[in-house]
Amino acid sequence: MGSRIVRGVIDATAAARSDIAESVLGELIDAFGLGEVRERRYLADGLMNANWRLDTAAGPFALKRVTDVSLERLQRNLGVLAALGDDGAPVSAPVPTVSGSLVAQAGGGAWCLFPWVAGSHVRGVDLTLPQVSALGAELGRLHLSLSRACGRGLLPGVPETITADVTSPERAVEKAERLSAAVRDKGTDSDFDKEAAVALDRRRTLVFKHADQRPRSVTPEGDHGWTHGDVQYRNLLWEGGELTAILDWDRVAVRPYAEEVVRTAQVQFGVGGVFDLARVSAFVEGYRSVVPLEPSALVDGARRLWWKRMTDFWQLEFHYDRGDLCFDELFTADEALLHWWTDRLDQVEDAFAAG
């Protein structure tokens, strides 16, 4: 096995998630029939899962270790990609193992392999307005393509109605108080601990101040169907001004279409503590040129996401409950955007409705 692994590149200062044991790599070489792996390089762009570039005699590949999705769901989602590619979607279908599976199990983990796709991750605010509009249209086409895949039996049928939980103010404050105690008990008096403590105090006040503006219905407005679940710049590749690939298919699920449109706009264009509202409108306009989603559904989706951000503390839960500090900067950025957004609720919703 050792002779087939010519060179391994591992940054010793990277987090443990960046490591891949030689024995595990050997199992994967056999599983996917890769032959000689000349070089491997950890890709630091991902957040949840770990990714590497493998340069082999057969060409370059992207290797992914999936840690937060069940094996059954992962295999189902990967099985859709070939059909989406045939339908014109910019996706990379997975490479099967020598036994025909789309997932290899090695070292206690689940792994998938993809042909390498050239391109760069470009932040949403660094896209031109025509690119933003094109991205919106691509998301609309993707939703239609997923719907066709469902019609072909590649995904389960879509229920007639769906519901969405709306966290109560009391429950949100309860979570904030628990995390404030965790900061006191588990914190090290770091700058982040101090920042989190202040943010949690402010959030409790904010939740009760704006509780009457939360969504009242558990039934979202507008159509729903199969969606990607995490369309954001780390999962998009651009080359020569064109979108070349949509990556990371772990979170495919049935959702309101407005939910995915609004969330995508938020993570793409909610940067530096503010929304780029011109890009929000251009993105929505592009989407609605393909899928004529009602403006009222988009406004409803925006209000639901705002309240979700108001009442959710997942980055702090990773930090204090799991000891995972990878999302600390994301908490800081999201907190700044939440306050800006709260002060401009109507202005933000108008941008979604104007697209």
N, C-alpha and C positions, 0 to 999 in steps of 0.2 A: 504493500500500500504506500509506504513512504516514498518509493521511487516515482509514484504517479503525482505526488504533490511536490512540484518542483520548487515553488516559492510561496510562502504564506506571509501576508502583510497584516499584522495586528498592532494596533496602537496600544502599548502597554498602559497608557494613561487613560484610555477610554473606559466607560462604564462596563460592568460585567456583561451587559447585554451585547456588547460588540464582539465578544469572544466566541470562537467556534473551535471546539476541540479537534485535534487531528483525527482522532478515531471516528468522530461524528462525520467529519468531512469525508473520510474514507467510505463510510456507509452510504453517504449521499452520492459519491462518485459511482459506486456500484449500482445504487438504486436508479439513477438517471442515465447510466451508461455513458458518463462524460469522458472517460479516458483520462488523459493527462490534464491536470489543472495547473497551469503555469503561474498563475498569480491570483490572489484574492484580495479584495479591498472592501473594507467596511464602509457603508454609506450612511452618513450621520444625519441625513435629512428626515428620516422617519421619526415618529414619536412613540407609538405603541409597539410596533413590531420591529424586528431587526432585519436589515437587508445588506447583501454583499454583491459586488460585481465579481464574477468568476471569468477569467480569461482561460480558455481551453483550446485544445487542438481543433475542436469543432466550431470555435468562435466564442464570442462573449455572451454571458448569460447574467440575469439577475436572480439571485437566490434569496428567498424570503423565509424567515422563521415566524410563524404565526402563533401568538401566545394568548390571544383574548377572544377567540372564536372557537366554537365546538367543531370537531372534525367533520361531523355530518353537515353542518351548515357551510363550512369551508368547501367541501367537495361539491355541494349543490351550487354554490355561487360560481366556482371556477368552471363548472360544467356549462355555464351559460355563455362564457366569453367567446367561444368559437362562433356561435350563432350571431352574437352581436357584431363580431368582426365581419362576418359574411353580409351583415345588414348595413355595413358601412361605418360602424362606430369605430373611433380611434382607440382600439384596445389591443392588447397583446395576449393571445391565447396561451395558456400554460403548456409546458412541455410534459408529456406523460412519463411516468417511470417505465422501466423495461417490462413491468408487469401490467402496464396500461392504466395505472392509477394516476390521478392528478395531484395527489398528496403523498409524500414520503414521510414515514415516521422513523426518527432516529434520535438517539440521545434523549429520549423522553419528550421530544417536541415534534411538531408538525411542520413540514417544509414544502414549499412549492418553487418551481423553477420557470423562468420566462426567458424568451429571447431578449437580448439587450436592445433597447430602443434609444436612439440618440435624442438628445434634447436637454433642456434646462428647466429648472423650476423658477417660474417668474411670479413675483407677488402681483396680486390683482391690481394694486395701485400703480404698478409699473407697466401695465398693458395699455395700449392705445384704446380710445373709445371704440373704434371699429373692431378691435380684437375682443373687447369686453362684450360688445353686442354679438359677435360671432360665438363667443363662449356660451352666452345665454341660449342662442339658437341650438348649439350642440347639446346642451343639457336637455332642451325640449326634444330633440331627435332621439336622445338616449332614452328618455322616458317612453317614447313611442316604441322604440326598439325592444325595450324590456317588456312592454305590453304584448308585443308580438311573440316574444319568447315564452311568455306565460300562455298565450293562446296555442302554442305548439306543445305545451306540456312540459317545458323545461323548468318552469317555476310553478308552484301551487297556485290555485285560483285565488282571485282577489275577493275578499268579503264585500258584501254590499255596503256595509257601514263600518266605520272605525271610530274609536274614541281616543281622546288624549287627556291624560291626567293634568289637572291644574293644581299645583301645590298650594295648600292653604297658607295664609300668613303665619298662623300659629306653628305649623310644621316647619316652615322656613326659619322662624326665629328659634325654634327648638334645635334645629341643626346648627345654627350659628352659635348658640350658647354651648352646645357640646364641643364644637371646634374651638371656641374660645378657651374652654377648659383644657383641651388638648394642647393648645399653644402654651398655656401656663405649665402644664405637667410634662410635656415632651420637648418643648422648645429649648433652645440654647441661648436665648437672648440675642440671636442674630438679627441683622437688619431685616431679614425676611420675616422673622417672628414678630418683630415690632410692627412691621407693615401689615401683617396679617391680623394682628390684634386690633389695630386701628380700623382696618377695613371691615372686620366683623362687627365692631361697634357701630360703625356708620351704616352697615347693611341692615342691621336690626331696625334702626330708625327709618331707613328708606323703605323697608318692606311695609311697615305700618302706615307710613305717610302716603304711600301710593297703592294701598291694598284695594281701594275702590276702583282702580283702573285695570285690575287683572281681568283676564277672560272669565266669563261666567258660564259658558257652555262647555261641556266635555266633548261636543261634536264639532270638529273643525269644519270650516266652510270650504267649498270647492271639491274638485275631483281628487281621487287618490289612486295609487297603484304602486307598482314596484319601482324602487328608487335605489340609487347608488349608496347614499348614506354619508359620504364624506368627501364631497367635491371641494377641495381646497388646494392651494398652490403646491403643497408638497406632493400631492397626488396627480399633478398635471405636468406634462412635458411639452415644451414649445421648441420648435426648430424652424429657423427662417421665417419667423412671424406667424407660423401655423401651429395649431394644436396637433401634436403627434401621438399622444397617448393619455388615456385616463387610467390611473393605476389604483391599486388597493381596493379590492372588491369584497372585503371581509364583512361589510355592514349592509349588504343588500337586504332590503326589507320593504314591506308595504307601508307607505306613509302618505299623508297628504302631499300632493305635488307642491303646494304653496310652502310647506315646511322645508322641503329641500331647496326650493328657489331662494327663500329668505335666508336660510342658514348658509347657503353657498355665498350669497351676497355679503353676509355679515363677516364670514371668515376671509373672503377675498378683499373686501373693500372697507372693512372696519379696522383700520390700521392706525397706529399712533394715537389711539384714544379718541378717534373721530371717524365718522362715516364719510366716505367720498360719495356724496349723494348723486353727483352727475353720473358716476360709474354705476351706481345702484340702478338708476333709471335706464341707462343704456343696456345693462345686463337683462333687466326685466323686459325691456322692449324686444330684445333679441329672443328671449324665451317665448314671449307671447306671439311672436311672428310664426312660431311653429305650433305651440299649444296655447289656444286662446283662453287662458285661465282668467277668471273674473278678477277685476281689481279689488273687489270686496274680500275675496279669498286671500289675496296677497296682504291686504291690510290686517286681516284676521291672523294670518301666519306671522306677520311682523309683531303684532301684539303678544301672541303666544310665546314667541322666541324671547322677546324682551322680558316677560314675566319668568320664563324658565331661567334666563341668565340672572334675574333678580334673586331667585330662590334656590339656585344651585351652587354648590361649593366643591365640585368634584376635584379640582386641582388641589385644594387644601386637604381633601380626604386622601388623595394619593400621598401628599407630603406627610401628614401626621398619622394616618391610619396604616399606611403601607411603607413609610420610609422612603418613598420614591420622589426625588426632588426634580425630576425631569420637566415638570410642568409649572415650576415656580414663575418663570418669566411670562408664561401664558396667563397665569392668574393676574399678574400685575397689569398686563395689557388689557385683559377682559374687564378688569375692575374699572380702569380709566374709561373704557368705551361705555360701560354700563351707566356711569354717571353722566357722561355727555349725552347719551341716548335718552336717558330719563328726562333730562332738561329739554329735550327736543322731540318728544314722542310724535306729535302731530307732523312735524317737518319730515321726520324719517318715514312715517307711514304715507305721507303725500308722495315721497319719492318712489315708493313701491307701487302706489296706485297710478303714477304718471307714466309708467313704462308701457 
